[in-house]
Amino acid sequence: MIAGVLLPAALLAADGQDRDVVQDLGAVLGWRLAPQVVEEQCRSVDPEGADARKKLLQSWLDKNDSQIKAVDSGVAEIAPLLNPSANGADMVQAVRRQVAALLIETVFEGKKGDEIKDVCKRETAPDNPRWSNTGMPAVQESLAAMYDWKVGHDRK
């Protein structure tokens, strides 16, 4: 879902390979940003669980540090190539903001009040799948596809 609406302006002129790389960007950023986005959104909704989520997030960040760096590096290389006339750093930030907004929509869509708080309470559990998701092998596969796209793009 995230990749399907990512960078709609860039997709207007995109061929199939560009659409594929946009899907890969959405996939890796979805994995990369979801824990932080959920932790941030839940702070005010469930303040009692804020410390637990913060610790779980930090543990997730530490455990996945090398994979996170690979995602950040890959996104920094690929996103600017999708719109060469835009500022590269601005393009990366725009993609990150768009994926974060879509994550919020996806996680909290259709939920109100206590339902949102229940989602946030579930995020305090160390056995919640969000905190054990290493992104393997999907993130590595998407990063490899992004690299392949970049090599092909550089040849053009």
ABEGO torsion letter per residue (X at the ends): XAAAABGAAAAAABBAAAAAAAAAAAAAAAAAAAAAAAAAAAAAABAAAAAAAAAAAAAAAAAAAAAAAAAAAAAAAAAAAABAABBAAAAAAAAAAAAAAAAAAAAABGBBEAAAAAAAAAAABAABAAAABAGOAAAAAAAAAAAAAAAAAAAX
